[in-house]
Amino acid sequence: MTAPAGPTRPFDWRPLAVPLALITAWELAMVLGPATTSETLAAPHAVLVGFFTIVADGTLLTATAQTLGAALGGLAAAVAIGLVLGLVLGLSALIDMLLEVSIEAIRPVPSIALVPLAMMIYGFGYRMEMSIIAFTAMWPVMILTRTAIRDLEPRLLEVAKALRMSFSDKVMKIMLPAIAPRVFVALRLAAGVALVVAITVEIASNPQGLGAAMILAQQTFHPELTLAILIWIGLLGYGINHALLYLQRRLFAFGTGSEVSHDAR
Amino acid sequence: MTLARTIGFIASLAVAILFIFLWHLVTLYKLVPPVFLPPPMKTYDALVQGLASGPLLKASLATLQRMLLGWLLACVAGVGIGALVGTSPVLMRYLGPTLEAFRPIPASALIPVLIAIVGLSEGMILSVIAFGALWPMLLATIHGLQSVEPLLYDVAGALRMNMATIISKIGLPSAVPDILAAMRLSLTIALILATVCEMLSGNTGLGQWLLYSARQFSSANLFAGILILGVFGYLTNALMTVAERHLLRWKSPHEANRAGIA
């Protein structure tokens, strides 16, 4: 609150103090303490060494590719299904009303409940993981698309009517471009969901990807690898979210979807 | 208007029943292998039998108890720590960015780390649920307190309120919309984490029930378990909606609505 707001403000080291102190204390405790060869915890330097080991031998890259591949495949299906459902529900108040109970009955089923079912149908591998990701990540896309269609500027639709546009032209040339910013917000939310669900499914059962790599490291008593992968997952999630935020700002000058809806009103 | 709503709801219910009938037809003509998709009647039988004879009821109650206990622990810790950090500019400077760094880590990814440290006991499951469900509430409390109108703090200073009064009378009420939205998210996280931990540890619960049913290719039991988890998801969500409506009734509908979406 009292920090000088001038252009030559010195670097603020305070946010770094606590993590650095904790890491130093942790390192000292592990190196000097009796728990030098711990099977449950690893010293920070060991985590760093472990990280470079799995980077060098390619296991991290393989696992990351598997997780991201499954997340991306599931996300693509989720966006396709969510977009179509959202369009239909947004355009037709009747269908929306008729499907309300059915959708509200299926939607709250937690993703993880479907893991054993998907396992039974597909066995292990990409398909079971992607089907669960698609189921979970399609809801935000569907809901945001439906709201975006509902909030469309009525004059846009009047223009379409005046131009005697066909239905497909109306959807492709007027509606989709108009809702694109908000659909992108939905895509960003869904991408976050997809990554979390991918890792959860891998930890719960599917023997591939970063989640399974963490479980394997834990079961073979390599805490330094478990921690290294955990931090990597955090960085990955952070990177993907910020990359999508950056894209969102570049593509849609309005910024966020909520601002767009205010503009439309 | 309300009559139209009622008719709409009945029609919607009829459509849902139609879907169940379609499901019945699909299983009747074996369009999907019965190992994967049990007939609706068999699912219902499995549900009723499992609940009446005990095992499914026991598993459901175990999961419900874990979820709620872990969530309550997370609420106390999350809002408590969040209130401390959010009202102290010093703590905020030092801890804010560190706490924020935990946001992108999926709660389930903490499970392998915590298994290594505390093992797969009942206590570990609770600590995993609490730790995983804590972050949304912690960060939302901080965010809510940070976005309090600064003028209100000046008023509090003029009235010579002490810190505890400021937090309970001004800070937390302003942060309630953020906290409630996070509590809803945390409940979902708690349910998922409870189920994952049961799958990994084999402790009695719906997670273990689902895995066991799938291994036995008993799709009726599996669907009964999924159904109960869906009901849990629905009920917790509905309860949070009621709580939000009740606690946020002093807000304008627009603002309350926005908080519900955030």
Interface residues (C-beta under 8 A of the other chain):
Chain A: M1 D12 R14 P15 A17 V18 P19 E39 T40 L41 M97 L98 L99 E100 V101 S102 E104 A105 I106 P108 V109 P110 S111 I112 A113 L114 V115 P116 L117 M119 M120 I121 L195 V196 I199 T200 I203 A204 S205 G211 M214 I215 A217 Q218 P223 T226 L227 L230 I233 G234 L235 L236 G237 Y238 N241
Chain B: G8 F9 A11 S12 L13 V15 A16 F19 V35 F36 P89 R93 Y94 L95 G96 P97 T98 A101 F102 P104 I105 P106 A107 S108 A109 L110 I111 P112 V113 I115 A116 I117 T188 L191 I192 T195 V196 M199 L200 L206 G207 L210 L211 S213 A214 F217 S219 L222 F223 G225 I226 L229 G230 F232 G233 Y234 N237
